[in-house]
Amino acid sequence: MEGGDYFRETDLLLSESMEDSMNRNSSNMRREGANGNVDGRHSAVSTDDELLDIRTGALEHWHDSDEEETSKNLNSSSSNLMDTLDDLPPGIGQYEDFHTIDWLRDIARDRMRHRHIIKNKQDGIWEKVKSAHDAWSGWVCVLLVGVAAGLCAGIIDIGATWMSDLKEGICAEAFWLNREQCCWSVSKVDIDDEYCLQWKTWSEMFGGSRSGAGSYVVTYFLYMVWAILFALLAALFVRVFAPYACGSGIPEIKTILSGFIIRGYLGKWTLLTKSVGMMLAVSAGLSLGKEGPFVHVASCCGNIFSYLFPKYGTNEAKKREILSAASAAGVSVAFGAPIGGVLFSLEEVSYYFPLKTLWRSFFCALAAAFVLRSINPFGNDHLVMFYVEYNEPWYIQELIPFVLIGVLGGLYGSFFIKANIAWCRYRKNSRLGNYPIIEVLVVTFVTALLSYPNQYTRLNTSELIKMLVGRCGPEDDTDLCDYKRNYSSHQMNETYLKSMTSSTVIGDGVYKALWMLALALVFKGIITIFTFGIKIPSGLFIPSMAVGAIMGRMIGIGVEQIVVANHDNPFFENMCESKQFCRITPGLYAMVGAAAALGGVTRMTVSLVVIMFELTGGLQYIVPLMVASMTSKWVGDALGKEGIYDAHIQLNGYPYLDSKEEFTHTTLASDVMRPRRNDPPLSVITQDSMTVEEVEHVMKSTSHNGFPVIVSRESQYLVGFVLRRDLNLAISNALKLQDGIVYNSIVYFTNHVTENPNDPAPLKLRKIIDMAPVTITDQTPMEMVVEMFRKLGLRQTLVTHKGRLLGILTKKDVLRHIAHLENQDPESILFN
């Protein structure tokens, strides 16, 4: 039996034995749900395989029974009856755009496909090869995804760095080199380029000098021109080639991984446009990052490579295992944090995360990190631009400012989410949304105009974070490291070296730097609100970390000066070796602040701490990072439960049923199901009494995604459920290809067909009907219904009373009910 025929026979065999098994399994599942056994986090279909028995138990029961007798009955049925759909048309079992998948159906079919392969394994060498290929295909697929994600990340990092430096000047000897590569021969390069003659500013390229008022004006003007040009190109690329390439992509990835279909969102054009657009958007100097969009890029790679393996390409539920691994690879290349990437996929984006997906995600993240490390895009043997490595200790007294940083991070995160969502809602509901390119140009103009005068906002955001989290050494003479040190260079001994790295009184340069950082903090915090959400690729990780790093560095300098001024206070006794040598590291506070701000915006915890730990390479800083991130989350949750990505999911009306929220209301299924009072009756199809014309009329007069099949309109006893797409394709195919099928042909969803020579040929559609839909009674508590939709990934469930069909409950109905109970607009849920 061929694979396609096997699946069709599988659906046909959901018959009498399945009905008995389904009734038993359904009642058991309901009792388990009422007892709380469906409680968990990352499971649309729980990692506990017993939950799948509701759909596959009858299949396995049939498979292990008398197969010869069953096969004989099937062959007899096939020979005695002309089956209209011996070859089902392409598309049967697939899903429409902007619809939710049926997790139980897809995973049950994959299990039967796997059983078929195992059964045929003994038939010869070729079958054993097919079985081995099926076993290793998942690992090969995630390996290809990891390699592709690493290659894309390397190209994007190199291109973005070069174009970012292009705004200020060019390497005269080799234009393809960025500023750092151009100045590698120079041991000392500061932000004013005073020591690198190979790097030419645009003023010098036009015959001017490196410094002076004229040079400043020319460089300022060209900085703005380049920024607007890059932003315009990014917006045009998105508008013309792939509208889905805008934004960070993480809210949509979360929704897709929960079982939603968005055609084209993970396609090849989106991948290409997102990659080029990321380089252009970051190079424009906008307050955004490329780290978040890396998740989208990697997921595009996962979607594209999954089609090389039919096991994943033709099964939406299985494909999401590859996409979860790809998300881990995206964070791995974004931060050089493979373990953090796996935890990010587990904690933040994935909905269905079985143990084998955890292993494959780790392997995919490892492959991506290895490829990116081999490319070495930053030339520093690290995977990120702002890698730091500390050795200085931290002290128990510093937990107080770390908690304060966490509180401020949570406050900032809550403020940012509310302000950004308000602005995005205004954009969505006003005429501003009709002019996306103009909005991009205006935001870029304002950003470039206000960024250039401040040396800290003029920097690439990753370079700014690198500067803030770094420590001041003897070689640093920037304003941020202007400390009053009293040792001259001829005293090159241990005391001198210790004094050059210890805390002391700040000089005028630090005061100037603090004022500039305060302005940068206000500017970054405000402009990011208007930048995140414009129609170009834009991430939120780096801007949030930059705001937190500025805040943390300023607090760190303040704590440092308090300790230096009160070094003889018993409270600070262990922090100072003597009157002259106190050890406070402001860069550590910047690192903790970056974690706190990012945690406040995204509400990540475990994955955030691991990402920051992998960034710094210091085990001793896990406790400060944990304290700040947890405090940030607590404060943020106290002011609003949603992170920025969940807020954008709700804003866009995506059907995402978050398992973190508890449903505590006492409503029943009968209160939520459709039809309600005064509604038209439920659209149904009878099993053996409607003509093709009548069925098509039902489909044309409604927009439902599927229809219950009942015995008759008088009895209302439930037979099964048929999807609109499958029914439409099957009828269209039969009218075109099958002889004798006309609009007066009776449609049968049963095996027993009454044939009359004087009547048109019957249309038998038994093979496309789901004979085992999940059903509940009208008295089922909605708390249990919500858990069923969350943990089983249901698309819809039918409501019955004593076996008779009463109504239907879809995922959209559940989401709208929850929104209504929380005093939100139920009509904001746009998709099913």
ChimeraX attribute file (.defattr): number of C-alpha atoms within 10 A of each C-alpha:
attribute: neighborCount
match mode: 1-to-1
recipient: residues
	/A:1	8
	/A:2	7
	/A:3	11
	/A:4	12
	/A:5	12
	/A:6	14
	/A:7	18
	/A:8	18
	/A:9	14
	/A:10	18
	/A:11	19
	/A:12	19
	/A:13	20
	/A:14	23
	/A:15	18
	/A:16	11
	/A:17	13
	/A:18	21
	/A:19	15
	/A:20	12
	/A:21	20
	/A:22	24
	/A:23	15
	/A:24	13
	/A:25	20
	/A:26	20
	/A:27	14
	/A:28	13
	/A:29	20
	/A:30	19
	/A:31	13
	/A:32	14
	/A:33	18
	/A:34	16
	/A:35	11
	/A:36	12
	/A:37	13
	/A:38	22
	/A:39	15
	/A:40	15
	/A:41	18
	/A:42	22
	/A:43	21
	/A:44	27
	/A:45	26
	/A:46	22
	/A:47	17
	/A:48	10
	/A:49	9
	/A:50	12
	/A:51	20
	/A:52	21
	/A:53	18
	/A:54	23
	/A:55	23
	/A:56	25
	/A:57	19
	/A:58	23
	/A:59	23
	/A:60	15
	/A:61	13
	/A:62	19
	/A:63	15
	/A:64	9
	/A:65	11
	/A:66	10
	/A:67	11
	/A:68	9
	/A:69	10
	/A:70	14
	/A:71	11
	/A:72	11
	/A:73	12
	/A:74	15
	/A:75	12
	/A:76	11
	/A:77	14
	/A:78	12
	/A:79	10
	/A:80	9
	/A:81	14
	/A:82	13
	/A:83	18
	/A:84	22
	/A:85	20
	/A:86	11
	/A:87	11
	/A:88	20
	/A:89	15
	/A:90	11
	/A:91	12
	/A:92	15
	/A:93	17
	/A:94	16
	/A:95	20
	/A:96	14
	/A:97	11
	/A:98	16
	/A:99	18
	/A:100	25
	/A:101	24
	/A:102	20
	/A:103	23
	/A:104	24
	/A:105	20
	/A:106	17
	/A:107	19
	/A:108	19
	/A:109	20
	/A:110	19
	/A:111	15
	/A:112	18
	/A:113	18
	/A:114	15
	/A:115	14
	/A:116	17
	/A:117	18
	/A:118	15
	/A:119	12
	/A:120	14
	/A:121	17
	/A:122	11
	/A:123	10
	/A:124	9
	/A:125	10
	/A:126	12
	/A:127	16
	/A:128	16
	/A:129	12
	/A:130	14
	/A:131	19
	/A:132	13
	/A:133	13
	/A:134	16
	/A:135	12
	/A:136	10
	/A:137	18
	/A:138	21
	/A:139	17
	/A:140	16
	/A:141	21
	/A:142	31
	/A:143	24
	/A:144	18
	/A:145	31
	/A:146	35
	/A:147	23
	/A:148	24
	/A:149	33
	/A:150	31
	/A:151	19
	/A:152	23
	/A:153	29
	/A:154	23
	/A:155	16
	/A:156	21
	/A:157	24
	/A:158	18
	/A:159	21
	/A:160	24
	/A:161	22
	/A:162	21
	/A:163	25
	/A:164	25
	/A:165	19
	/A:166	24
	/A:167	23
	/A:168	20
	/A:169	22
	/A:170	24
	/A:171	21
	/A:172	15
	/A:173	11
	/A:174	12
	/A:175	14
	/A:176	15
	/A:177	20
	/A:178	22
	/A:179	24
	/A:180	18
	/A:181	16
	/A:182	21
	/A:183	19
	/A:184	12
	/A:185	10
	/A:186	13
	/A:187	8
	/A:188	13
	/A:189	14
	/A:190	11
	/A:191	11
	/A:192	10
	/A:193	16
	/A:194	12
	/A:195	14
	/A:196	19
	/A:197	14
	/A:198	18
	/A:199	25
	/A:200	21
	/A:201	25
	/A:202	24
	/A:203	22
	/A:204	17
	/A:205	13
	/A:206	11
	/A:207	9
	/A:208	14
	/A:209	16
	/A:210	20
	/A:211	14
	/A:212	10
	/A:213	10
	/A:214	13
	/A:215	19
	/A:216	16
	/A:217	12
	/A:218	16
	/A:219	22
	/A:220	19
	/A:221	17
	/A:222	17
	/A:223	25
	/A:224	23
	/A:225	16
	/A:226	20
	/A:227	28
	/A:228	24
	/A:229	16
	/A:230	25
	/A:231	28
	/A:232	21
	/A:233	18
	/A:234	28
	/A:235	27
	/A:236	19
	/A:237	21
	/A:238	24
	/A:239	18
	/A:240	9
	/A:241	14
	/A:242	20
	/A:243	20
	/A:244	24
	/A:245	34
	/A:246	26
	/A:247	25
	/A:248	29
	/A:249	24
	/A:250	23
	/A:251	22
	/A:252	25
	/A:253	24
	/A:254	22
	/A:255	23
	/A:256	26
	/A:257	24
	/A:258	27
	/A:259	24
	/A:260	25
	/A:261	19
	/A:262	17
	/A:263	13
	/A:264	16
	/A:265	22
	/A:266	24
	/A:267	19
	/A:268	16
	/A:269	18
	/A:270	22
	/A:271	24
	/A:272	18
	/A:273	25
	/A:274	34
	/A:275	23
	/A:276	21
	/A:277	28
	/A:278	32
	/A:279	26
	/A:280	28
	/A:281	32
	/A:282	28
	/A:283	25
	/A:284	32
	/A:285	29
	/A:286	31
	/A:287	31
	/A:288	27
	/A:289	29
	/A:290	27
	/A:291	22
	/A:292	22
	/A:293	27
	/A:294	33
	/A:295	31
	/A:296	31
	/A:297	31
	/A:298	32
	/A:299	31
	/A:300	29
	/A:301	28
	/A:302	31
	/A:303	22
	/A:304	16
	/A:305	20
	/A:306	27
	/A:307	15
	/A:308	12
	/A:309	16
	/A:310	12
	/A:311	18
	/A:312	22
	/A:313	18
	/A:314	16
	/A:315	21
	/A:316	22
	/A:317	25
	/A:318	19
	/A:319	21
	/A:320	26
	/A:321	26
	/A:322	28
	/A:323	30
	/A:324	33
	/A:325	33
	/A:326	37
	/A:327	35
	/A:328	37
	/A:329	41
	/A:330	38
	/A:331	30
	/A:332	35
	/A:333	34
	/A:334	28
	/A:335	23
	/A:336	27
	/A:337	27
	/A:338	29
	/A:339	20
	/A:340	27
	/A:341	32
	/A:342	30
	/A:343	24
	/A:344	25
	/A:345	26
	/A:346	24
	/A:347	18
	/A:348	20
	/A:349	25
	/A:350	27
	/A:351	31
	/A:352	27
	/A:353	25
	/A:354	17
	/A:355	10
	/A:356	12
	/A:357	21
	/A:358	19
	/A:359	14
	/A:360	24
	/A:361	33
	/A:362	25
	/A:363	21
	/A:364	35
	/A:365	34
	/A:366	26
	/A:367	25
	/A:368	34
	/A:369	29
	/A:370	20
	/A:371	21
	/A:372	29
	/A:373	21
	/A:374	15
	/A:375	18
	/A:376	17
	/A:377	21
	/A:378	18
	/A:379	14
	/A:380	12
	/A:381	13
	/A:382	18
	/A:383	28
	/A:384	23
	/A:385	20
	/A:386	22
	/A:387	20
	/A:388	20
	/A:389	13
	/A:390	17
	/A:391	10
	/A:392	14
	/A:393	12
	/A:394	17
	/A:395	12
	/A:396	9
	/A:397	12
	/A:398	16
	/A:399	15
	/A:400	11
	/A:401	18
	/A:402	27
	/A:403	22
	/A:404	20
	/A:405	30
	/A:406	35
	/A:407	24
	/A:408	24
	/A:409	35
	/A:410	32
	/A:411	22
	/A:412	23
	/A:413	31
	/A:414	29
	/A:415	18
	/A:416	20
	/A:417	23
	/A:418	16
	/A:419	15
	/A:420	22
	/A:421	20
	/A:422	14
	/A:423	16
	/A:424	20
	/A:425	15
	/A:426	13
	/A:427	18
	/A:428	14
	/A:429	11
	/A:430	10
	/A:431	10
	/A:432	12
	/A:433	17
	/A:434	12
	/A:435	11
	/A:436	18
	/A:437	21
	/A:438	14
	/A:439	19
	/A:440	23
	/A:441	18
	/A:442	13
	/A:443	21
	/A:444	26
	/A:445	19
	/A:446	13
	/A:447	25
	/A:448	24
	/A:449	16
	/A:450	14
	/A:451	22
	/A:452	18
	/A:453	13
	/A:454	14
	/A:455	15
	/A:456	23
	/A:457	25
	/A:458	21
	/A:459	18
	/A:460	21
	/A:461	24
	/A:462	18
	/A:463	13
	/A:464	19
	/A:465	27
	/A:466	21
	/A:467	19
	/A:468	27
	/A:469	29
	/A:470	21
	/A:471	19
	/A:472	22
	/A:473	12
	/A:474	12
	/A:475	9
	/A:476	13
	/A:477	13
	/A:478	14
	/A:479	16
	/A:480	23
	/A:481	18
	/A:482	19
	/A:483	20
	/A:484	13
	/A:485	16
	/A:486	10
	/A:487	13
	/A:488	8
	/A:489	10
	/A:490	7
	/A:491	10
	/A:492	10
	/A:493	9
	/A:494	9
	/A:495	11
	/A:496	17
	/A:497	15
	/A:498	14
	/A:499	18
	/A:500	20
	/A:501	19
	/A:502	18
	/A:503	25
	/A:504	23
	/A:505	15
	/A:506	19
	/A:507	15
	/A:508	13
	/A:509	15
	/A:510	18
	/A:511	14
	/A:512	14
	/A:513	20
	/A:514	18
	/A:515	12
	/A:516	16
	/A:517	22
	/A:518	15
	/A:519	15
	/A:520	23
	/A:521	19
	/A:522	11
	/A:523	17
	/A:524	23
	/A:525	20
	/A:526	15
	/A:527	18
	/A:528	21
	/A:529	20
	/A:530	18
	/A:531	23
	/A:532	25
	/A:533	22
	/A:534	19
	/A:535	23
	/A:536	32
	/A:537	32
	/A:538	28
	/A:539	28
	/A:540	24
	/A:541	23
	/A:542	20
	/A:543	26
	/A:544	30
	/A:545	27
	/A:546	32
	/A:547	28
	/A:548	33
	/A:549	32
	/A:550	28
	/A:551	26
	/A:552	33
	/A:553	27
	/A:554	23
	/A:555	20
	/A:556	25
	/A:557	23
	/A:558	14
	/A:559	18
	/A:560	21
	/A:561	18
	/A:562	13
	/A:563	22
	/A:564	24
	/A:565	13
	/A:566	15
	/A:567	21
	/A:568	13
	/A:569	12
	/A:570	9
	/A:571	11
	/A:572	16
	/A:573	15
	/A:574	15
	/A:575	21
	/A:576	20
	/A:577	11
	/A:578	11
	/A:579	13
	/A:580	14
	/A:581	19
	/A:582	24
	/A:583	23
	/A:584	26
	/A:585	24
	/A:586	25
	/A:587	26
	/A:588	28
	/A:589	30
	/A:590	31
	/A:591	31
	/A:592	34
	/A:593	36
	/A:594	35
	/A:595	33
	/A:596	43
	/A:597	35
	/A:598	30
	/A:599	32
	/A:600	37
	/A:601	28
	/A:602	25
	/A:603	28
	/A:604	21
	/A:605	25
	/A:606	17
	/A:607	21
	/A:608	24
	/A:609	26
	/A:610	22
	/A:611	23
	/A:612	22
	/A:613	19
	/A:614	19
	/A:615	22
	/A:616	18
	/A:617	15
	/A:618	15
	/A:619	12
	/A:620	14
	/A:621	21
	/A:622	14
	/A:623	14
	/A:624	24
	/A:625	29
	/A:626	22
	/A:627	20
	/A:628	32
	/A:629	34
	/A:630	23
	/A:631	25
	/A:632	35
	/A:633	30
	/A:634	18
	/A:635	22
	/A:636	29
	/A:637	18
	/A:638	12
	/A:639	15
	/A:640	14
	/A:641	17
	/A:642	19
	/A:643	20
	/A:644	21
	/A:645	22
	/A:646	22
	/A:647	18
	/A:648	21
	/A:649	18
	/A:650	18
	/A:651	16
	/A:652	18
	/A:653	18
	/A:654	24
	/A:655	26
	/A:656	27
	/A:657	22
	/A:658	14
	/A:659	19
	/A:660	10
	/A:661	9
	/A:662	10
	/A:663	15
	/A:664	8
	/A:665	11
	/A:666	8
	/A:667	14
	/A:668	17
	/A:669	23
	/A:670	21
	/A:671	14
	/A:672	19
	/A:673	20
	/A:674	20
	/A:675	16
	/A:676	13
	/A:677	8
	/A:678	6
	/A:679	8
	/A:680	9
	/A:681	12
	/A:682	15
	/A:683	16
	/A:684	21
	/A:685	24
	/A:686	22
	/A:687	22
	/A:688	21
	/A:689	15
	/A:690	17
	/A:691	19
	/A:692	20
	/A:693	15
	/A:694	17
	/A:695	19
	/A:696	16
	/A:697	11
	/A:698	16
	/A:699	19
	/A:700	10
	/A:701	9
	/A:702	10
	/A:703	9
	/A:704	12
	/A:705	18
	/A:706	18
	/A:707	21
	/A:708	24
	/A:709	24
	/A:710	22
	/A:711	19
	/A:712	17
	/A:713	12
	/A:714	7
	/A:715	11
	/A:716	18
	/A:717	19
	/A:718	24
	/A:719	24
	/A:720	22
	/A:721	22
	/A:722	23
	/A:723	19
	/A:724	17
	/A:725	17
	/A:726	23
	/A:727	20
	/A:728	14
	/A:729	15
	/A:730	23
	/A:731	24
	/A:732	14
	/A:733	17
	/A:734	19
	/A:735	15
	/A:736	10
	/A:737	11
	/A:738	16
	/A:739	11
	/A:740	15
	/A:741	20
	/A:742	19
	/A:743	17
	/A:744	16
	/A:745	20
	/A:746	25
	/A:747	27
	/A:748	21
	/A:749	26
	/A:750	17
	/A:751	15
	/A:752	11
	/A:753	15
	/A:754	9
	/A:755	11
	/A:756	9
	/A:757	6
	/A:758	6
	/A:759	11
	/A:760	16
	/A:761	20
	/A:762	24
	/A:763	29
	/A:764	25
	/A:765	23
	/A:766	24
	/A:767	24
	/A:768	21
	/A:769	23
	/A:770	20
	/A:771	24
	/A:772	23
	/A:773	22
	/A:774	21
	/A:775	21
	/A:776	22
	/A:777	20
	/A:778	22
	/A:779	14
	/A:780	16
	/A:781	18
	/A:782	23
	/A:783	18
	/A:784	22
	/A:785	21
	/A:786	21
	/A:787	24
	/A:788	21
	/A:789	20
	/A:790	26
	/A:791	24
	/A:792	21
	/A:793	25
	/A:794	25
	/A:795	21
	/A:796	22
	/A:797	21
	/A:798	22
	/A:799	24
	/A:800	20
	/A:801	13
	/A:802	9
	/A:803	14
	/A:804	16
	/A:805	23
	/A:806	21
	/A:807	24
	/A:808	23
	/A:809	22
	/A:810	19
	/A:811	22
	/A:812	23
	/A:813	19
	/A:814	22
	/A:815	23
	/A:816	21
	/A:817	20
	/A:818	19
	/A:819	17
	/A:820	13
	/A:821	13
	/A:822	10
	/A:823	9
	/A:824	12
	/A:825	13
	/A:826	19
	/A:827	13
	/A:828	15
	/A:829	20
	/A:830	14
	/A:831	16
	/A:832	20
